[in-house]
Amino acid sequence: MNQQRLDELKMIMEKTTAGPWEEYGGIIYAPNPVGRVVCQVSEPSPPSQKIEHARIERGSPNFEQAIATSKFIAAARSAVPELIAEIERLQAACQGLIDYRDRNSALNFQLEKADDFIHQMRVALEGGAE
């Protein structure tokens, strides 16, 4: 996920009704302020040219799926901020590892130069002692 997409998701999330959200009977609501309805899962009315929906009723063929969907939507309000925070934490950790690798590469280069210098000095000293 790139930073632009992450920022887009954060902006979408921050504009929603404050969480956590809860679900009851296909209705998703925010308990604070008291019982504010966020949305309601419904099922299509008989086929027509218009988009028409009716409250989903227990016993309807889509009831269990609608309840599962509404629970997912309600849980997402808390999960999305947690997931975004985890992505940001992991991105920072990866950047830290990249920085560490880069610093070590520079140090290794300096150590190799020092090792070459020491080798040259030994050769010069050994050659001068003969």
Contacts in CASP RR format, 6 or more apart in sequence:
PFRMAT RR
TARGET T0000
AUTHOR 0000-0000-0000
METHOD contacts of the structure
MODEL  1
MNQQRLDELKMIMEKTTAGPWEEYGGIIYAPNPVGRVVCQVSEPSPPSQK
IEHARIERGSPNFEQAIATSKFIAAARSAVPELIAEIERLQAACQGLIDY
RDRNSALNFQLEKADDFIHQMRVALEGGAE
1 87 0 8 1.000
6 84 0 8 1.000
6 87 0 8 1.000
6 88 0 8 1.000
9 80 0 8 1.000
9 84 0 8 1.000
10 84 0 8 1.000
13 80 0 8 1.000
13 81 0 8 1.000
13 84 0 8 1.000
16 38 0 8 1.000
16 77 0 8 1.000
17 30 0 8 1.000
17 36 0 8 1.000
17 38 0 8 1.000
17 77 0 8 1.000
18 30 0 8 1.000
18 32 0 8 1.000
19 30 0 8 1.000
19 77 0 8 1.000
19 78 0 8 1.000
20 30 0 8 1.000
20 31 0 8 1.000
20 74 0 8 1.000
20 77 0 8 1.000
20 78 0 8 1.000
21 28 0 8 1.000
21 29 0 8 1.000
21 30 0 8 1.000
21 38 0 8 1.000
21 73 0 8 1.000
21 74 0 8 1.000
21 75 0 8 1.000
21 77 0 8 1.000
21 78 0 8 1.000
22 28 0 8 1.000
22 29 0 8 1.000
22 30 0 8 1.000
22 31 0 8 1.000
22 74 0 8 1.000
23 29 0 8 1.000
23 67 0 8 1.000
23 70 0 8 1.000
23 71 0 8 1.000
23 73 0 8 1.000
23 74 0 8 1.000
25 67 0 8 1.000
25 70 0 8 1.000
26 40 0 8 1.000
26 41 0 8 1.000
26 56 0 8 1.000
26 66 0 8 1.000
26 67 0 8 1.000
26 70 0 8 1.000
27 37 0 8 1.000
27 39 0 8 1.000
27 40 0 8 1.000
27 41 0 8 1.000
27 70 0 8 1.000
28 37 0 8 1.000
28 38 0 8 1.000
28 39 0 8 1.000
28 40 0 8 1.000
28 41 0 8 1.000
28 70 0 8 1.000
28 73 0 8 1.000
28 74 0 8 1.000
29 35 0 8 1.000
29 36 0 8 1.000
29 37 0 8 1.000
29 38 0 8 1.000
30 36 0 8 1.000
30 38 0 8 1.000
38 74 0 8 1.000
38 77 0 8 1.000
39 73 0 8 1.000
40 55 0 8 1.000
40 70 0 8 1.000
41 56 0 8 1.000
41 66 0 8 1.000
41 67 0 8 1.000
41 69 0 8 1.000
41 70 0 8 1.000
41 73 0 8 1.000
42 53 0 8 1.000
42 54 0 8 1.000
42 55 0 8 1.000
42 56 0 8 1.000
42 66 0 8 1.000
43 53 0 8 1.000
43 54 0 8 1.000
43 56 0 8 1.000
43 60 0 8 1.000
43 62 0 8 1.000
43 66 0 8 1.000
44 51 0 8 1.000
44 52 0 8 1.000
44 53 0 8 1.000
44 54 0 8 1.000
45 52 0 8 1.000
45 53 0 8 1.000
45 54 0 8 1.000
56 62 0 8 1.000
56 63 0 8 1.000
56 66 0 8 1.000
57 63 0 8 1.000
60 66 0 8 1.000
END
